[in-house]
């Protein structure tokens, strides 16, 4: 554990280093990116094993696709565009300021703090860190205490590959996290729940620290009446819902289904689950729920729903025996009501409530009555209805006729809106998130600004009349 008093010393060292080297060179930034990529590549097996130990069942292949692959794509995109994104940008100067010239210079912010989550403990800590390093910043990471093996290994590896003044990892539970969020960072990046995000934002506000909050929420998945291939749709929804055992911030949180399609979708979803996961127990491709607390929470959501009249259908293949790894069987929940906990809380597990509808306007009203979701999914072939849904709702991002994939596109900004987050990253949007865009106007020796100086009179009026015509 890192003591809060030690945190300030580490921050002060990085702060002094950032002020002593305001703008690091492209070569230096690329060196740091290469180091981080080496850290991941040379220790991939050990990191995957640490994640597996923390979850009590999460196979290396799942960590490869969900964490490692995404990070490699991030590194490639950053290095491919580093020079272009770092260059000053010339901007057109209006007539009344000519012959001055103007540009925007991109500079590092300084020291960036990153508070990472447990569900994708590598991707969602090292991804923002890589982007912050590419933008020329120093980085401090506070990984989740719910993945202690991964956090401890990350701390060891970062200490091995990086000087503390460039990047460091601090460990600890709630006390350390609170002290970390209270540091006067130049930018604070948080991924986690909306409830904790509020506390992080409040703490950062005391230092006027700008924040990026990547939160969560109730992301709807809409099946339109125009959807023709229910088997393919169910397969894509099952993949999006069950990846990482449902512990994904952009997983479909609830399904919106045309009335009378219940039986057909249930059959298609059951077949899709069996195709993806021929067995649940002991299957390394199917992640366990991260700990006993979250496992009990999910069971509590189902118990509450059943007590209020919901019908729970087990969608998993035939059980072959007890599984001690907290691998929770996927279920669909029908006859849900708004006051059920699973319709109010973010689920974060393999539980998919089903809401039935008669007309798409009901769906839009329902979505817009609640907090704006982090993601929205729509399946169908009717482009008019698709456009109506996309223009009639506000969400962090959208994938049409699939799930999750908008987050895998490095050139699409990723982030929430309202209670699902603020600020976006990935690609150039992420680079700019960790960059100060400094406005520079350079006056010409031929400047005639004095014509607009007082004392004002007839000449001033003639010049202003001429300028107004040119605007």
Order of alpha helices (4+ residues) and beta strands (2+ residues): alpha-alpha-alpha-alpha-alpha-beta-beta-beta-alpha-beta-alpha-beta-alpha-beta-alpha-beta-beta-alpha-beta-alpha-alpha-beta-beta-beta-alpha-beta-alpha-beta-beta-beta-beta-alpha-beta-alpha
